[in-house]
Amino acid sequence: MKIISMIPARYSASRFPGKLMQDLEGKTVILRTYEATVATNLFDEVFVVTDSDIIFNEIVNNGGKAMMSIKEHECGSDRIAEAVENMTDVDIVVNVQGDEPFTELTSLQKLIDVFKNDASKEIDLASLMVNITDWEEISNPNTVKVITDKNNFALYFSRSPIPFPRDETVNTKYFKHKGVYAFRREALLDFYRLPMLELEASEKIECIRYLEYSKKIKMVETDVQGVEIDTPEDLERAKKLWK
Protein backbone atom coordinates (compact mmCIF):
# COMPACT_ATOMS: atom_id res chain seq x y z
CA MET A 1 0.00 0.00 0.00
CA LYS A 2 1.58 3.26 -1.14
CA ILE A 3 0.66 6.19 1.10
CA ILE A 4 1.52 9.79 0.30
CA SER A 5 0.72 13.14 1.86
CA MET A 6 -0.39 16.17 -0.09
CA ILE A 7 -0.43 19.64 1.50
CA PRO A 8 -2.65 22.05 -0.50
CA ALA A 9 -1.28 25.56 -0.12
CA ARG A 10 -3.03 28.63 -1.50
CA TYR A 11 -1.31 31.98 -1.10
CA SER A 12 -4.45 34.11 -0.95
CA ALA A 13 -6.80 33.76 2.02
CA SER A 14 -9.81 35.97 2.68
CA ARG A 15 -9.30 36.33 6.44
CA PHE A 16 -5.48 36.34 6.51
CA PRO A 17 -3.81 36.89 3.11
CA GLY A 18 -0.36 35.32 2.83
CA LYS A 19 -0.76 33.48 6.13
CA LEU A 20 1.27 30.46 5.00
CA MET A 21 4.33 32.66 4.48
CA GLN A 22 4.11 34.27 7.92
CA ASP A 23 7.00 33.68 10.31
CA LEU A 24 6.51 31.07 13.02
CA GLU A 25 9.55 31.19 15.27
CA GLY A 26 12.13 31.39 12.50
CA LYS A 27 10.43 29.47 9.69
CA THR A 28 7.32 30.06 7.61
CA VAL A 29 4.03 28.41 8.53
CA ILE A 30 4.01 26.28 5.37
CA LEU A 31 7.58 25.10 5.88
CA ARG A 32 6.80 24.20 9.50
CA THR A 33 3.78 22.18 8.32
CA TYR A 34 5.77 20.43 5.60
CA GLU A 35 8.62 19.53 7.95
CA ALA A 36 6.21 18.28 10.64
CA THR A 37 4.49 16.03 8.10
CA VAL A 38 7.77 14.60 6.80
CA ALA A 39 8.99 14.05 10.38
CA THR A 40 6.15 11.60 11.08
CA ASN A 41 7.87 9.08 8.75
CA LEU A 42 4.44 7.74 7.81
CA PHE A 43 4.56 8.58 4.11
CA ASP A 44 6.35 7.32 1.04
CA GLU A 45 6.38 10.91 -0.23
CA VAL A 46 5.18 14.35 0.92
CA PHE A 47 4.33 17.17 -1.50
CA VAL A 48 3.12 20.75 -1.17
CA VAL A 49 0.65 21.52 -3.97
CA THR A 50 0.26 25.23 -4.61
CA ASP A 51 -0.86 27.96 -6.99
CA SER A 52 1.90 30.26 -5.77
CA ASP A 53 5.47 30.65 -7.04
CA ILE A 54 6.35 32.11 -3.64
CA ILE A 55 5.20 29.00 -1.74
CA PHE A 56 6.65 26.65 -4.37
CA ASN A 57 10.06 28.29 -4.07
CA GLU A 58 9.89 28.34 -0.27
CA ILE A 59 9.53 24.56 -0.16
CA VAL A 60 11.92 23.66 -2.97
CA ASN A 61 14.63 26.06 -1.77
CA ASN A 62 14.50 24.37 1.62
CA GLY A 63 14.96 20.89 0.17
CA GLY A 64 11.31 19.89 0.00
CA LYS A 65 9.00 18.62 -2.75
CA ALA A 66 6.40 20.91 -4.32
CA MET A 67 4.08 20.89 -7.32
CA MET A 68 2.34 23.74 -9.10
CA SER A 69 -1.39 23.49 -9.79
CA ILE A 70 -2.32 23.82 -13.45
CA LYS A 71 -5.96 24.84 -12.97
CA GLU A 72 -7.78 27.21 -10.62
CA HIS A 73 -9.42 25.35 -7.71
CA GLU A 74 -12.06 26.27 -5.15
CA CYS A 75 -10.93 23.77 -2.50
CA GLY A 76 -7.93 21.78 -1.36
CA SER A 77 -9.37 18.41 -2.37
CA ASP A 78 -9.66 19.53 -5.99
CA ARG A 79 -6.09 20.83 -5.88
CA ILE A 80 -4.59 17.56 -4.66
CA ALA A 81 -6.85 15.46 -6.91
CA GLU A 82 -5.38 17.19 -9.93
CA ALA A 83 -1.92 16.40 -8.58
CA VAL A 84 -2.55 12.66 -8.03
CA GLU A 85 -4.61 12.05 -11.18
CA ASN A 86 -1.61 10.58 -12.99
CA MET A 87 -0.04 8.87 -9.95
CA THR A 88 -1.50 5.44 -10.69
CA ASP A 89 0.64 3.62 -8.11
CA VAL A 90 -0.75 5.58 -5.15
CA ASP A 91 -3.34 3.90 -2.88
CA ILE A 92 -3.98 6.37 -0.02
CA VAL A 93 -3.64 10.16 -0.10
CA VAL A 94 -3.52 12.08 3.18
CA ASN A 95 -4.47 15.75 2.94
CA VAL A 96 -2.69 17.81 5.60
CA GLN A 97 -3.80 21.45 5.75
CA GLY A 98 -1.01 23.94 5.08
CA ASP A 99 -2.05 26.10 8.03
CA GLU A 100 -1.65 23.30 10.61
CA PRO A 101 2.02 23.35 11.66
CA PHE A 102 1.24 21.21 14.74
CA THR A 103 0.52 18.16 12.61
CA GLU A 104 1.69 15.13 14.59
CA LEU A 105 2.25 11.40 14.17
CA THR A 106 -0.40 9.88 16.45
CA SER A 107 -3.46 11.38 14.75
CA LEU A 108 -2.17 10.68 11.23
CA GLN A 109 -1.36 7.08 12.19
CA LYS A 110 -4.98 6.61 13.34
CA LEU A 111 -6.23 7.74 9.92
CA ILE A 112 -3.89 5.39 8.07
CA ASP A 113 -4.87 2.48 10.32
CA VAL A 114 -8.51 2.92 9.22
CA PHE A 115 -7.53 1.72 5.74
CA LYS A 116 -5.12 -0.96 6.94
CA ASN A 117 -8.01 -2.46 8.94
CA ASP A 118 -10.58 -2.11 6.13
CA ALA A 119 -10.03 -5.39 4.29
CA SER A 120 -13.31 -5.09 2.36
CA LYS A 121 -12.43 -1.55 1.20
CA GLU A 122 -15.81 -0.14 2.26
CA ILE A 123 -14.42 3.15 3.62
CA ASP A 124 -13.85 5.92 1.09
CA LEU A 125 -12.14 8.42 3.37
CA ALA A 126 -11.28 9.06 7.01
CA SER A 127 -10.99 12.32 8.90
CA LEU A 128 -10.31 13.67 12.38
CA MET A 129 -12.63 15.12 14.99
CA VAL A 130 -11.98 16.53 18.45
CA ASN A 131 -14.42 16.94 21.34
CA ILE A 132 -15.19 20.59 22.15
CA THR A 133 -17.06 21.93 25.18
CA ASP A 134 -16.88 25.72 24.96
CA TRP A 135 -20.24 27.03 23.69
CA GLU A 136 -18.61 30.02 22.00
CA GLU A 137 -16.55 27.63 19.87
CA ILE A 138 -19.52 25.32 19.30
CA SER A 139 -21.65 28.22 18.01
CA ASN A 140 -18.84 29.82 15.98
CA PRO A 141 -19.56 29.39 12.23
CA ASN A 142 -15.82 29.22 11.54
CA THR A 143 -15.76 25.96 13.54
CA VAL A 144 -17.08 23.07 11.45
CA LYS A 145 -18.96 20.52 13.54
CA VAL A 146 -19.65 16.88 12.70
CA ILE A 147 -22.19 14.33 13.89
CA THR A 148 -21.73 10.58 13.45
CA ASP A 149 -23.61 7.32 13.75
CA LYS A 150 -22.80 4.77 16.48
CA ASN A 151 -19.91 3.42 14.38
CA ASN A 152 -18.37 6.88 13.91
CA PHE A 153 -19.37 7.24 10.28
CA ALA A 154 -20.15 10.87 9.45
CA LEU A 155 -23.83 11.78 9.14
CA TYR A 156 -23.40 15.50 8.49
CA PHE A 157 -21.06 18.47 8.83
CA SER A 158 -22.23 22.00 9.60
CA ARG A 159 -21.16 25.46 10.66
CA SER A 160 -24.22 25.52 12.92
CA PRO A 161 -24.26 23.75 16.30
CA ILE A 162 -25.21 20.13 15.61
CA PRO A 163 -27.07 18.55 17.23
CA PHE A 164 -29.20 21.46 18.38
CA PRO A 165 -29.58 21.20 22.19
CA ARG A 166 -33.36 21.43 22.40
CA ASP A 167 -33.34 19.15 25.45
CA GLU A 168 -30.59 20.54 27.65
CA THR A 169 -30.80 17.59 30.04
CA VAL A 170 -29.26 15.32 27.39
CA ASN A 171 -25.51 14.91 27.77
CA THR A 172 -24.71 15.95 24.22
CA LYS A 173 -21.13 15.79 22.99
CA TYR A 174 -19.96 18.18 20.28
CA PHE A 175 -17.15 17.43 17.87
CA LYS A 176 -15.09 19.85 15.82
CA HIS A 177 -14.02 18.60 12.42
CA LYS A 178 -10.30 18.95 11.87
CA GLY A 179 -9.50 19.42 8.19
CA VAL A 180 -7.13 16.47 7.88
CA TYR A 181 -8.33 13.76 5.50
CA ALA A 182 -7.14 10.40 4.26
CA PHE A 183 -8.64 9.31 0.94
CA ARG A 184 -8.64 6.26 -1.21
CA ARG A 185 -7.27 7.62 -4.46
CA GLU A 186 -10.41 6.58 -6.35
CA ALA A 187 -12.68 8.44 -3.93
CA LEU A 188 -10.59 11.58 -4.25
CA LEU A 189 -10.79 11.45 -8.04
CA ASP A 190 -14.55 10.89 -7.85
CA PHE A 191 -14.80 14.07 -5.78
CA TYR A 192 -12.80 15.93 -8.42
CA ARG A 193 -15.10 14.83 -11.23
CA LEU A 194 -18.48 15.22 -9.50
CA PRO A 195 -20.22 18.62 -9.46
CA MET A 196 -20.88 20.54 -6.27
CA LEU A 197 -24.44 20.17 -4.97
CA GLU A 198 -26.63 22.48 -2.90
CA LEU A 199 -25.66 21.42 0.63
CA GLU A 200 -21.94 21.86 0.00
CA ALA A 201 -22.57 25.16 -1.77
CA SER A 202 -24.65 26.43 1.15
CA GLU A 203 -22.33 25.43 4.00
CA LYS A 204 -19.05 25.88 2.07
CA ILE A 205 -17.77 22.60 3.54
CA GLU A 206 -16.15 20.44 0.89
CA CYS A 207 -16.52 17.04 2.62
CA ILE A 208 -20.31 17.37 2.41
CA ARG A 209 -19.92 16.53 -1.29
CA TYR A 210 -18.83 13.00 -0.33
CA LEU A 211 -21.96 12.52 1.78
CA GLU A 212 -24.21 13.88 -0.95
CA TYR A 213 -22.80 11.23 -3.29
CA SER A 214 -23.13 8.44 -0.67
CA LYS A 215 -19.45 8.06 0.15
CA LYS A 216 -18.55 6.58 3.55
CA ILE A 217 -16.49 8.84 5.83
CA LYS A 218 -14.99 7.25 8.95
CA MET A 219 -14.40 9.83 11.68
CA VAL A 220 -11.52 9.26 14.08
CA GLU A 221 -11.48 11.00 17.45
CA THR A 222 -8.28 12.71 18.56
CA ASP A 223 -7.52 14.78 21.62
CA VAL A 224 -4.88 16.88 19.85
CA GLN A 225 -6.28 20.39 19.34
CA GLY A 226 -3.29 22.18 17.82
CA VAL A 227 -3.83 25.57 16.20
CA GLU A 228 -5.26 26.19 12.73
CA ILE A 229 -3.87 29.53 11.56
CA ASP A 230 -6.83 31.38 10.05
CA THR A 231 -6.28 34.82 11.60
CA PRO A 232 -3.40 36.97 12.92
CA GLU A 233 -4.62 36.11 16.42
CA ASP A 234 -4.24 32.40 15.64
CA LEU A 235 -0.65 33.05 14.56
CA GLU A 236 0.13 34.71 17.89
CA ARG A 237 -1.37 31.72 19.73
CA ALA A 238 0.72 29.40 17.58
CA LYS A 239 3.90 31.29 18.43
CA LYS A 240 3.21 30.96 22.15
CA LEU A 241 2.41 27.27 21.78
CA TRP A 242 5.52 26.64 19.68
CA LYS A 243 7.71 28.06 22.42
C-alpha positions, 0 to 999 in steps of 0.5 A, a space after each residue: 500500500 503506497 501512502 503519500 501526503 499532499 499539502 494544498 497551499 493557497 497563497 491568498 486567504 480571505 481572512 489572513 492573506 499570505 498566512 502560510 508565508 508568515 514567520 513562526 519562530 524562525 520558519 514560515 508556517 508552510 515550511 513548519 507544516 511540511 517539515 512536521 508532516 515529513 517528520 512523522 515518517 508515515 509517508 512514502 512521499 510528501 508534497 506541497 501543492 500550490 498555486 503560488 510561485 512564492 510558496 513553491 520556491 519556499 519549499 523547494 529552496 529548503 529541500 522539499 518537494 512541491 508541485 504547481 497546480 495547473 488549474 484554478 481550484 475552489 478547494 484543497 481536495 480539488 487541488 490535490 486530486 489534480 496532482 494525483 490524477 496521474 499517480 496510478 501507483 498511489 493507494 492512499 492520499 492524506 491531505 494535511 492542511 497547510 495552516 496546521 504546523 502542529 501536525 503530529 504522528 499519532 493522529 495521522 497514524 490513526 487515519 492510516 490504520 482505518 484503511 489498513 483495517 478495512 479489508 473489504 475496502 468499504 471506507 472511502 475516506 477518514 478524517 479527524 474530529 476533536 471533542 469541544 465543550 466551549 459554547 462560543 466555539 460550538 456556536 462559531 460558524 468558523 468551527 465546522 462541527 460533525 455528527 456521526 452514527 454509532 460506528 463513527 461514520 459521518 452523518 453531516 457536517 455544519 457550521 451551525 451547532 449540531 445537534 441542536 440542544 433542544 433538550 438541555 438535560 441530554 448529555 450531548 457531545 460536540 465534535 469539531 471537524 479537523 480538516 485532515 483527511 485520508 482518501 482512497 485515491 479513487 474516492 478523491 478522483 470521484 470528488 474531483 469529477 463530480 459537481 458541487 451540490 446544494 448542501 456543500 454550496 450552502 455550507 461551504 464545507 467540501 466534505 459534504 460533497 462525499 456525503 451527498 454522493 453516498 461516500 462513507 467517511 470514517 471519523 476518528 477522534 483525537 484529543 490533539 487540538 493544535 492551532 489552525 492559523 486562520 487569523 493573525 490572532 491564531 498566529 500569535 497563539 501558535 507562536 506561544 504554543 511553539 515556544 
